[in-house]
Amino acid sequence: MDIWILRFPDPRRKPSDSRPLMVLQRNTDGEVTELETLEIKGGNENLPDVVEAQIAKGRKRMVLDLINEKHLNSNDLAQIIGAMRYAQDAGGELVFANPNPRVSEILRITHLDDVMAICDSIGAAADHFKSSE
């Protein structure tokens, strides 16, 4: 079973230009392959567009890896909700993985943990998809 992992790069690594990037990886039964680096216009302001493009390619099981996110602001939350809703409306699912304690607390306070799957790791996200088959 393939799952598709979307991750913002580690902020300590500087890309050659200042445009935000997102890394797309495929996880097939625990084996991860990096596929491409996607340019995102305006940072995560276009996260729903990224999800829409991946679903159009038949990639319906996606994980947004939050490992490099140190905090979330209201705009980030709006974009995450938009991406999650688009995935659901298109027959896909967007699962969230690796939130740090600060991000987890924001998701809990806003009750988003009640409406979205949040996993401690990529492996747990893969298990989530396996259990929902």
C-alpha positions in Angstrom: 0.0 0.0 0.0 1.4 3.4 -1.0 1.0 6.5 1.2 2.2 9.9 0.1 4.1 12.1 2.5 4.1 15.8 2.2 6.7 17.6 4.4 8.1 21.1 4.6 11.9 20.9 4.5 13.9 21.5 7.7 14.0 25.3 8.1 17.7 25.1 9.0 18.4 24.0 5.4 18.4 27.0 3.1 17.1 26.3 -0.5 19.0 28.0 -3.3 16.3 30.6 -3.5 13.7 32.0 -1.0 10.7 30.2 -2.5 9.0 27.8 0.0 9.3 24.1 -1.0 7.5 21.0 0.0 9.0 17.5 -0.3 6.9 14.7 -1.6 7.8 11.1 -0.7 6.2 7.7 -1.3 6.1 5.2 1.6 5.5 1.6 0.3 5.2 -0.8 3.2 7.8 1.2 5.2 10.2 1.9 2.4 10.4 5.6 1.8 11.4 7.1 -1.6 11.8 10.8 -2.2 10.0 11.7 -5.4 10.2 15.4 -6.0 10.4 18.8 -4.4 7.3 20.9 -5.0 7.5 24.7 -5.2 4.6 26.3 -3.2 3.7 29.9 -4.1 3.1 31.8 -0.9 4.2 29.1 1.6 1.6 26.9 3.0 -1.1 29.4 1.8 -1.6 27.0 -1.1 -1.6 23.7 0.8 -5.1 22.8 -0.4 -3.9 23.3 -4.0 -1.0 20.9 -3.4 -3.4 18.3 -2.0 -5.7 18.8 -4.9 -2.9 18.2 -7.4 -1.8 15.0 -5.6 -5.3 13.6 -5.5 -5.7 14.4 -9.2 -2.7 12.1 -9.7 -4.5 9.3 -7.8 -2.6 9.8 -4.6 -5.5 9.6 -2.1 -3.7 8.5 1.1 -1.6 11.4 2.2 0.3 12.3 5.3 1.2 15.9 6.2 4.4 15.4 8.2 4.5 18.2 10.8 8.0 17.3 12.1 9.6 20.6 11.0 6.7 22.8 12.1 7.6 24.5 15.4 4.2 26.3 15.8 1.0 26.9 13.9 -0.8 30.3 13.5 -4.4 30.9 12.5 -3.5 31.0 8.8 -1.7 27.7 9.1 -4.7 26.1 10.7 -7.0 27.5 8.0 -4.8 26.0 5.3 -4.6 22.6 7.1 -8.4 22.5 7.5 -8.9 23.5 3.8 -6.5 20.8 2.7 -8.2 18.2 4.9 -11.6 19.1 3.6 -10.5 19.0 0.0 -9.0 15.5 0.5 -12.2 14.3 2.1 -14.5 15.8 -0.6 -12.4 14.1 -3.3 -12.6 10.7 -1.6 -9.1 10.8 -0.1 -7.7 11.2 3.4 -5.1 13.5 4.8 -3.6 12.3 8.1 -1.2 14.4 10.2 2.0 13.0 11.7 4.8 14.0 14.0 3.4 17.1 15.7 5.7 18.4 18.4 4.1 19.0 21.9 3.4 22.7 21.1 1.7 21.9 17.8 -0.2 19.0 19.5 -1.5 21.4 22.2 -2.7 23.9 19.5 -4.6 21.1 17.8 -6.1 20.0 21.1 -7.1 23.4 22.2 -8.8 24.1 18.9 -10.5 20.7 19.0 -9.0 19.8 15.6 -7.8 16.6 17.1 -11.5 15.6 17.3 -12.0 15.9 13.5 -8.7 14.9 12.0 -6.4 11.9 12.4 -3.2 12.9 14.2 -0.5 10.2 14.5 2.8 10.2 16.4 4.8 9.0 13.5 4.8 8.1 9.8 4.6 4.4 10.8 1.5 5.1 12.9 -0.1 7.0 10.0 0.6 4.0 7.7 -1.1 1.8 10.3 -4.0 4.2 10.4 -4.5 3.7 6.7 -4.2 -0.1 6.9 -6.8 -0.3 9.7 -9.2 1.9 7.6 -9.1 -0.5 4.6 
